[in-house]
Amino acid sequence: MGDKPKVLCEKPKLPTLWLDTSVIIKLTKVERGEKLQQVEVDRLTKLRTLVQELVPAGKLIFPQSDQEEEYVAKRLDPEIHRDFLGLSLGISMKHRQGVFDWQAQLGMDAYVKNADTITVGVDTFFYNDPVEQLEEARKRDIVIGAHPIRLPDILARRDAANTKVMEMWEQLRQEFFAKKVTYEQQLELEKSGYADAMAYKVEEWEKRAAHGAPDFWAFMDVQGFLMFRVVWKEIGGKPDGLEGLHKYFCSDYHNNLPTPKIGNQLGADLLTGNSVIQSGDVMDVGLLSIAIPACHFVVTDKRQCDRIKRRGIDKEWGTEVYSMSDIEGLFERLEKLR
């Protein structure tokens, strides 16, 4: 089996801008007249003006992704959702798990065929061609979009899971920092992390299933892995079953794909850094791992921006990454689209 396939990742034909959740929330706060530092108000006002001009003119794609998970059921939830929907004209990306699953199946197919190249198309990240979607949206007098999920049970489970993961990552970071684990060392471990988790969870699931049907949430915890096992069988993956899947997920055919690769890099940097892991960091890893390969421009917080540039992630995927502190560079790029 050949190693290190070349990965080609396509972006939309129109310039595409993705914003961190914190920026989206502040855009709404400024629109409502809430008090922020004047420099923030000025920058956010200019950003809104450019987006409101360029998107309806068909010169910029401004997609929603999964940012809603960070503001749903919180203060200003309806206002932020309505504002974001209007600015995007309803253009949205696939859920990050769907993007990961799609790429994994592309990688599996290439692995089985021992292909030299994997092409990750725009349809990996978007349900439809976003350029065509934008053209259709511009012709409508209304904006079409879905409401965020607000079921209390689901939200409570998601919040609890996010808190648990954050606490676990911080505990690991402290251990790794004390042991002086390097970024390079942790990155190698990250490359087998998904495969190891899959093997463990599927084996545990099968043990539980042997003693009676597990509950719905237990199934949801492994359904993605079980789906991959079915796909692996259908495409003739070898070795059979979990053994072959584990080998694939440890291979460069998986770990060179944009979303897994960026997730591994950002995760390794967080876990070996000297900064305490904050509540939004884990979510940022998931969101940025689909935004960076899919979009031309990304705005995130300064910590993540520095991390991305330090690891050369922006250059590898041909993406310009900014924070609010250096957003004037983005304004110059967007003004050229007028």
WOGI-V40849 format. One record per pair of residues at least 6 apart in sequence whose ideal C-beta (glycine too) atoms are under 8 Angstrom apart, sorted by the first residue. I is the first residue (numbers start at 1). J is the second residue. Records with the same first field share a line. If there is no record, write none. Layout:
I: J, J
//
This chain:
1: 111, 114, 251
2: 114, 116
3: 251, 252
4: 252, 256
5: 110, 115, 116, 117, 118, 252, 253, 256
6: 116, 117, 118
7: 117, 118, 120, 256, 257, 258
8: 117, 118, 119, 120
9: 120, 258, 293, 294, 317
10: 119, 120, 121, 122
11: 122, 293, 294, 295, 296, 318
12: 61, 122, 126, 129, 130, 131, 294
13: 131
14: 58, 59, 60, 61, 130, 131, 134
15: 59, 60, 61, 296, 297, 333, 337
16: 60, 61, 62, 63, 130, 294, 295, 296, 297
17: 51, 60, 61, 62, 295, 296, 297, 298, 299, 330, 334
18: 63, 65, 291, 294, 295, 297, 298, 299
19: 27, 62, 67, 299
20: 67, 284, 287, 299, 300, 301, 304
21: 67, 70, 71, 280, 283, 287
22: 280, 301
23: 44, 47, 299, 324
24: 67, 71, 80, 83, 84
25: 71, 76, 80
26: 36, 40, 44
27: 44, 47, 48, 83, 87
28: 76, 79, 80, 83, 84
29: 36, 76
30: 36, 40, 41, 44, 45, 48
31: 48, 83
32: 76, 79
36: 44
40: 324
43: 324, 327
46: 331
47: 327, 330, 331
48: 87
50: 60, 331, 334, 335
51: 60, 62, 87
52: 87
53: 338
54: 60, 62, 334, 337, 338
55: 61, 62, 87, 88, 89, 134
56: 89, 138
58: 134, 135, 138
59: 337, 338
60: 334, 337
61: 91, 130, 131, 134
62: 87, 88, 89, 91
63: 88, 91, 92, 93, 126, 130, 295
64: 84, 85, 88, 91, 92, 93, 145
65: 92, 93, 96, 287, 290, 291
66: 93, 95, 96, 286, 287
67: 84, 287
68: 81, 84, 148
69: 148, 158, 283
70: 280, 283
71: 77, 80, 81
72: 81, 148, 149, 150, 155
73: 150, 155
77: 148
81: 147, 148
85: 143, 145
86: 143
88: 145
89: 134, 137, 138, 143
90: 133, 137, 143, 144, 145
91: 130, 133, 134, 137
92: 126, 127, 145
93: 99, 125, 126, 290, 291, 294
94: 102, 124, 125, 126, 127, 290
96: 259, 286, 287, 289, 290
97: 224
99: 124, 125, 259, 290
100: 259, 260, 290
101: 224, 227, 228
102: 124
103: 120, 124, 257, 258, 259, 260
104: 228, 249, 254, 257, 260
105: 228, 231
106: 118, 119, 120, 124, 257
107: 118, 248, 253, 254, 257
108: 228, 231, 232, 235, 237, 248, 253
109: 115, 235
110: 117, 118, 253
111: 237, 248, 251, 253, 254
112: 235, 236, 237, 238
118: 253, 256, 257
120: 257, 258, 293
122: 129, 130, 294
123: 129
124: 294
125: 290, 293, 294
126: 133, 294
137: 143, 144
149: 155
157: 217
162: 279, 282, 283
163: 279
165: 282
166: 277, 278, 279, 281, 282
169: 270, 271, 277, 281, 282
170: 276, 277
172: 271
173: 270, 271, 272, 273, 276, 277
176: 186, 271, 272
177: 272, 273, 274
181: 271, 272
182: 272
183: 268, 269, 272
185: 272
186: 267, 268, 271, 272
187: 264, 265, 268
189: 268
190: 263, 264, 265, 267, 268
191: 250, 255, 264
192: 249, 250
193: 264
194: 249, 254, 260
195: 245, 246, 247, 248, 249, 250
196: 246
198: 225, 228, 242, 245, 246, 249
199: 242, 246
201: 221, 222, 225
202: 222, 225, 226, 229, 242
203: 242
205: 214, 218, 219, 221, 222, 226
208: 214, 218
228: 245
229: 241, 242, 245
232: 241, 244, 245, 248
233: 240, 241
237: 244, 245, 248
238: 244
239: 247
248: 254
254: 260
255: 261, 264
258: 289, 292, 293, 317
259: 289, 290, 293
260: 289
262: 288, 289, 292, 293, 313, 317
263: 285, 286, 289
265: 311, 313
266: 284, 285, 288, 289, 304, 307, 308, 311, 313
267: 285
269: 307, 310, 311
270: 277, 281, 285, 307
273: 307
275: 303
280: 301
281: 304
284: 300, 301, 304
288: 298, 300, 304, 308
291: 298
292: 298, 308, 313, 314, 317, 319, 321
293: 317, 319
295: 319
296: 318, 319, 320
297: 319, 320, 321, 322, 330, 333, 334
298: 314, 319, 320, 321, 322
299: 321, 322, 323, 324, 327, 330
300: 308, 321, 322, 323
301: 323, 324
302: 323, 324, 325
304: 323
305: 321, 322, 323, 326
306: 323
308: 314, 321
309: 321
313: 319, 321
314: 320, 321
320: 329, 330, 333
322: 329, 330
//
